[in-house]
Amino acid sequence: MKRFRRRVGRRSGGRACRLLTVAVALAGSVLLGTTTGAAQPPGYLPPEVPTEWAPPQPDHLGAVLYMKDHPAAVPWGANDFGCVPDAAHPRPVILAHGTDASAYTDWSAIGPRLVDAGFCVFALNYGGKPGATSFGTEDIVLSAHQLAGFVSEVRTATGADRVDLVGFSQGANVTRYYINKLGGAPAVGTWVGLASPSYGGVMYGLVPVAQQIPGALALAEKVISVAAVQQAQGSPFMLALNAGGDTVPGVRYVTIGSRVDEMIQPSDNMALRGPGAENILIQDRCPADLTGHFHMVYDPFVAQLLLEALDPQQAPSPVCLPVALGTGIPQVVIGGNI
C-alpha cells in the first residue's frame, strides 16, 4: 500500500473523520486496482499532503511568511477528503505547484476561489527531500509518480472517475508527464498549464551557453536544483516529455501564458502543438495585464481564465484590469531568501 506522509495541523471540525476517510480510500485504491499502473521507480518517496487550512494571501511573500510558522499549510478548503463532487462540478481539481514552492505558496489565492466556485480541490507537496519546507526541486519523473498515487487517492476518496489537473510552471510538466507517459489519460478530463514550460526555457539565452560548457549543467543542478535544469529547452527530460506528441487522446489541454513571462522565453515555448490543445495568452484577452511568470498564480485575471477553462459553461467572463510589468518579482526574490 502506498503511504502518504501527512502534515496534520489544526483546522475546522471533522478532521478525524476525514483522516479515516483517507485511510479507507488508500485501502480501496489497492483493493479496487485504482492505483497507477506504472511501477514506482528507484528513489521514489511518497509526497506530503498538507492538511492545515490556511487563509488566502495577496502574494508569494505573504504565503512564504505564513508557512514559516505553519509548515502544514494548504489553501483554505483544499484536501477535504470528505468532499463529494456535485453534478455541476463532477471532477475534483488537483493543483500542482511550481519549482521550489509548495501547495500553499503557489495556490493560497486560487485554491479557495475554486472551492468557492463549487469544486472539490486537492493539492500535494511533491518533489521534496525528507524534512523539506520547499518542494519541486527533485527529479520530475519521480514527482510525476508521486502525483499518480495522489490522483488515485483522490479518485477513490471522492468516487470520481476522472479529475482535472492544474499545474503551475513545473507543475504543468509534472502533470503532463503523468498523463502522457505514465498512462494517466483515462483518469483526467481537463489539464490546464499556467506558465507551462511545455518546451522549456532558455533563461535569457543562458541555457544554450551552459549546454556548450562541459560540467555546467551538473553544477547548475547542485546550485539550483535537478528539476530546474530538467526544464531547460532541449534537455533530455523535455525531449522525452514531448516525444511522440505533446498531447494524447481523451484529455482536453489548455495552456494559459504571458508574452512577458520572465522565465520561459520565447513565450511560444509555453504553447502545446498537439491536436486538441487550446493556447491562451493573457495579453490577447487583456492587453493591460502585464503579469509575468512570478505573479501568475496571484493575478485575479488568471484565476478567472482558469475558472473559465475548468467550467466554461458557468464561469463569469473575466474582468480585465491593468497589472504593471514586473509585478510579484520582488516578493518572490525576498521569499526565496528568508
N, C-alpha and C positions, 0 to 999 in steps of 0.2 A: 504494500500500500504506500502511495506517496504521502509524505508528511510535510505539511506546510508550516514553516516557522511563523508563529503569530506573535506580534507585539500587541498585547492586550492592555488597554487603558480604560479609564473611567469614561462612560458615555451614558446615553439615555437608557431607561429600563429595558429589561428583557435580554440583557447580554448573555446570561447563562443559557437561555432558551436558544438564542441564535448560535452559540457555540455548539450546543448539542445538535442543532440542525446541520452545522458544518461537518461534525463527526459522522453523522448519518450519511451526508452527501458523499463524503470521501469513501465510506464503505460501499455505498451504492455505485459509485463510479467504477469500482473494481468488479463488483458482482455483476453489473449490467454491461460491462465491457465498454464504458463510455470514455475511458482514458485514451490519450493519443496512441496511435499505432506505432509511432516512432520510438525506438528504444532510447533510453537515456544514455547520452554519451559519457565517456570518461571525464571526470571533473565536474559533473553535474552537482549542484547544490539546490535545495528547494528555495523558492522565493520567500520573501517575507510578505505577509498580508496584514497591513496595519489596521487597527480596529477602533482607534480613539477619534471620534468625530471632532473636528476642529473647525473654527469659523473661516469664512472666506477672507482672503487677503487682497489688498489692492495691487500688489506686485510681488515679484520673486523674492525681493529682500524681506518683505514682511513675513512671507512663508518660511524663509530660512531662519529668521529670528524666532519665530514661534516654535519651530521644530527643535531648537536648541534645548528647550525645556520640555518638549512634548515629542519625543522621538517616534512615538507610535501614531502620530497624527495622520489622518486621512480626511479627504474632503467631506464636509458635512453631508450625512445621509448615505455615503458610499459604504460598500461592503456590509450591507444589511442582508445576511443570507436567509432571512425570513421574508424578503421582498418577493411578492408574487406579481409577475408581469400582467398587465391588463390587456384587453382586446385592442386598445388604441396603440399600445407600445409593447408588442408581444416579445420583442427580443431585448434581453439585457444588454447594456452597453459596458464594455470593458475598456478602461483607459490605460494607455501605456506611456510612461514618461520618457523624457529625453536623457541625454548623456549627463552624468554627474549631477543627478537630480533625484527626485522621489515622487511618489504618487501625490504627496501633498504640495511640494514646492511647484509642481507643474500644473496641478489640477485643482488647487484650492478655490479658484473662482469659477471655473467651468463646471466642475463636478456638481456643486449644489444647484446650478442652473438647470442641469439635465434632470436632477432629482425633482426639482420644482415643476419641470415640464412633464413629469409623469413616468420617467424611465427608472428601472432598477439599474443602479450604477455600481460598478466594481472597479477596483484599482489595486495593482500589486506593486511591490518594490522588487525589481528584477536586476540581475547583473551586478550584485554586490558581493563583497567578501564578508566572511563571518564577522559580526560586530560592526558592520559599516553603518554610517549615518547618511551616506550619499551613495547612489546606485547608478546603474547604467554605465559601468566602466569596464566590465569584463567581456569575454568572448560573446559576440552577438548570437552565435549558434546555440550556445548554452542558454542564453537568455530566452531564445525562441522556444526551447524545450521547457523552460520554466513557465512561459506563457501557456504552452499546450496543456500542461497539467492544470493550470488555473482555469482555463476555459472549460475543461471537463468538470471541474469542481462547481463552477458557476452554473453550467447547464444542468447538472444533477440537482443542485440545491433549488433552482428555480423551476425546473421542469421544462425549460425552453429547449426546443430543437436546435435553435441557432442563436448566436449572439451577434452584435455589431461591435467592431473593433475600431478604436480611435487611437492613433499613435501620433505623438508629437516628436519631431526630429528623429532621433534614433528609434523611438518607439514605433515610428512608421516602418522602419526596416525590420524591426523585431517581429511586428505583427504580420507583415507581408511575407517574411521568411516562413513563419508558421503556416500561413495559408498556402503559399506556393511550393514550399519544399518539404514540409512535414505532414502534408496531407490534411490540412485544416479546413480546406474549402467547404466540405459538407456541413461544417459547424458554424459557418459565417454567412450572414446575409449581406451586410454593407461594411466595407472597410473605408475609413477616412484617414488620410495622412495630412497632418498640419506641418508645414515646413518640411515636407518629406525629402530626405536625401536620396531620392529614387535612383539617381545616377552619381551620387556622391558629390563632394565639394572639392574645389581647388584652393580654397583659403587664400584668395587674392594672388594666386599664382605660385604660392609657396609649395603646394603639393607636387606639381611637376618637377620642380627643382629638387625637392627632397628625394623623389623617386630615382633621381640620377646619381645620388651620393651614396656610396656603399655604407651601410650601417645606420643611415639617418633615420629610417623608419623604425628600426629596432630601438634606437634611442628615444624616438618620439613616443613609442609605446610605454616606456618606463617613465618619461617625464609627464606625459599627458594621460593616456590610457589606451588599452588594447582596443576598446570599442571605438574610440575616436579615430584611430588610424585605420581601422577596418572600413570606415565610411568615406575615405578619400576616393576621389574619382579614379577609376581604373584599378582599385585594389582587388586582390583575389576574392575577397568577400563580395564586393559589389558585382564583379563579373559573374560569380556563382549565383547570386541572387537573381540576376536578370537573364541568366542563360535559359533559353527555351521560351522566352517571352516574359513581359512584365506582369501579365495577368493570367489567371486561369478561369475556365468557365464556371458559372454558377455563383460568382461573387460580384457585387456591384462595387466599383472602385471610384473614389473621389479624392482628389488632392486639392488642398487649399494652401496657396503660397503667396509670396510677396516678391515683387520685382526688386525690392531693395533689401532682400534678405542678406544679413551680414555674414552668414556662414556658408551659404550654398550659392556659388556662382559657377557658371551662369545660371540665372533663375530657371531657364529651361530644364535644368537638371532635376527639378522637382517634379516635372510632368511625367506621367506614365504614358507609354507609347503603344500599349496593347489595346486590343478590342475591348469595348465596354467600359473604358476609363473616361471620367469627366475631370477636367483640369480647370480649376478656378484660380484666378489671380485677384487678390484683394483690390488692386488699383483699377481693374476692369469694372468692378462693381462700385467702388468708392475711391475716385482719384485723390481725394483729400486725405485718405488714410494711408500714411507712410509707415505703418507698422512693419518692422523687420522681424528677424528671427527671434530675438530675445524677448520681445513684447507679445509675441503671437498668442500665447495662452492667457494673456491678461487683457487682450483687446476685446471690448464688448462686440464690435462688429464681427470679429472672427467667431466669437461664441454664437452669434446669430446665424452666420453662414453654416456653422456646424449643425445647429438645430435644424436648419433648412435641409441639410444633407441627410440627416437622420430621420426627419419627419416632414418630407416635402408637402404632404397634404394638409398639415395642420400648423406648421411653424409660421409665425408672422413674418412679414417682409423685413429684412434687415434695415436698420436706420444708419445712414452714413453720417459720420462726424469726423472732423479733422483730427489727425494724430501726427505729431511732429516727427520728423526724421530722427532716428537715434533714441526714441523713447524706450526706456527699460534697460538700456545698456549700463548706465551707472549702477543700477540696483543689482544687476547680475554680477558685475565685477566686484562690488562690495560684498555681496552674498557669498561669492566664491572665495573670499579671503578673510572670513571671520571665524 
